Amino acid sequence: MANDENFSAWYAPGSVWRIPELEVGCKALFTLMPSEHNQLEEGEHVDMSFTITEVVPHSRFSYTADDDQLHFIFDLRPENAGTRVTVNMDGFQLSLENLKAFAEGRELPNI
C-alpha cells in the first residue's frame, strides 16, 4: 500500500509520491498535480514534504506534514475476506475508493 509507486497510483492519480525509505523518521515527498478534484490550474503543482512517523507492516502507516504538522494515520485491519483501511481524518473517501479498486485489480473510479 505505501511504497511510492503504489501510493502514487491510488492516492491522487496523476500526482507523484517519492518515498525513498519506508522507515520512521524518513522523508516522503508528494507533488500534487491538477485534477478535477482540486483547484490547481494546468501547469501548477504543489510540493509537500512529510515525515514518516509510524510503520507497522500490514497494520499502520502514518506521517506528519512538515509544514503544518497535520498527522495522517492509515490503519489496516482484517475484515471478512479482505482488509479495512481507515484514515484518521475526513476527505479521503475518493482515495480509499481508489485503493479498494487498486487492490482488487479494477480500474480506478476517481482519476
C-alpha positions as CSV (number, residue, x, y, z in Angstrom):
1,M,0.0,0.0,0.0
2,A,2.7,2.5,1.0
3,N,5.5,2.2,-1.5
4,D,5.8,5.3,-3.7
5,E,4.7,3.5,-6.9
6,N,1.5,2.1,-5.3
7,F,0.8,5.2,-3.3
8,S,1.1,7.4,-6.4
9,A,-1.3,5.0,-8.3
10,W,-4.3,5.2,-5.9
11,Y,-3.8,8.2,-3.5
12,A,-4.2,11.0,-6.1
13,P,-3.8,9.7,-9.6
14,G,-1.6,11.9,-11.7
15,S,0.3,13.2,-8.7
16,V,3.6,11.7,-7.5
17,W,4.8,10.3,-4.2
18,R,8.5,9.8,-3.6
19,I,9.1,7.5,-0.6
20,P,12.8,6.6,-0.8
21,E,12.8,4.6,2.5
22,L,9.7,3.4,4.3
23,E,11.1,3.9,7.8
24,V,10.2,6.1,10.8
25,G,12.0,9.5,10.6
26,C,12.5,9.3,6.8
27,K,11.0,12.0,4.5
28,A,8.3,11.4,1.9
29,L,7.7,13.9,-0.8
30,F,4.4,14.5,-2.6
31,T,3.8,16.6,-5.7
32,L,0.1,17.4,-6.2
33,M,-0.8,17.9,-9.8
34,P,-4.0,19.5,-11.3
35,S,-7.1,17.3,-11.5
36,E,-10.9,17.7,-11.3
37,H,-10.6,17.0,-7.6
38,N,-8.5,20.1,-6.7
39,Q,-8.3,23.8,-7.6
40,L,-4.9,23.7,-9.3
41,E,-4.7,25.1,-12.9
42,E,-2.9,23.4,-15.7
43,G,0.9,23.9,-15.3
44,E,0.6,24.4,-11.5
45,H,1.7,21.9,-8.8
46,V,2.1,21.9,-5.1
47,D,5.2,20.2,-3.5
48,M,4.8,18.9,0.0
49,S,7.1,17.0,2.4
50,F,6.2,14.7,5.2
51,T,8.0,12.8,7.9
52,I,7.1,9.1,8.4
53,T,6.1,8.6,12.0
54,E,5.0,5.0,12.2
55,V,5.3,1.9,10.1
56,V,3.7,-1.3,11.4
57,P,3.6,-3.8,8.4
58,H,0.1,-4.8,7.5
59,S,-1.3,-2.7,10.3
60,R,-0.5,1.0,10.3
61,F,1.3,3.7,8.3
62,S,1.4,7.3,9.4
63,Y,3.2,10.5,8.5
64,T,3.2,14.2,9.6
65,A,3.1,17.1,7.2
66,D,6.3,19.1,7.6
67,D,4.6,22.5,7.0
68,D,1.5,22.4,9.3
69,Q,2.2,19.3,11.4
70,L,-1.1,17.5,10.3
71,H,-0.8,13.9,11.3
72,F,-2.2,11.3,8.9
73,I,-2.8,7.8,10.1
74,F,-3.8,4.8,7.9
75,D,-5.0,1.9,9.9
76,L,-5.4,-1.6,8.3
77,R,-7.3,-4.5,9.9
78,P,-8.5,-7.8,8.6
79,E,-12.2,-7.9,7.8
80,N,-14.1,-10.8,6.3
81,A,-12.0,-11.9,3.3
82,G,-10.2,-8.6,2.9
83,T,-8.8,-5.6,4.7
84,R,-10.5,-2.5,6.0
85,V,-8.4,0.7,5.7
86,T,-9.4,3.7,7.8
87,V,-7.9,7.2,7.9
88,N,-7.9,9.4,10.9
89,M,-9.5,12.5,9.2
90,D,-12.1,13.4,6.6
91,G,-11.5,14.0,2.9
92,F,-10.1,10.6,1.9
93,Q,-13.2,8.9,0.6
94,L,-12.1,9.1,-3.1
95,S,-8.6,7.9,-2.4
96,L,-10.0,5.0,-0.3
97,E,-12.3,4.1,-3.2
98,N,-9.3,4.1,-5.5
99,L,-7.3,1.9,-3.0
100,K,-10.1,-0.7,-3.0
101,A,-10.2,-0.8,-6.8
102,F,-6.4,-0.9,-7.0
103,A,-6.2,-3.8,-4.5
104,E,-8.9,-5.7,-6.5
105,G,-7.2,-5.0,-9.8
106,R,-10.0,-2.9,-11.1
107,E,-10.0,0.5,-12.9
108,L,-9.7,3.4,-10.5
109,P,-13.1,5.2,-10.2
110,N,-11.6,8.6,-9.2
111,I,-9.0,9.8,-11.6
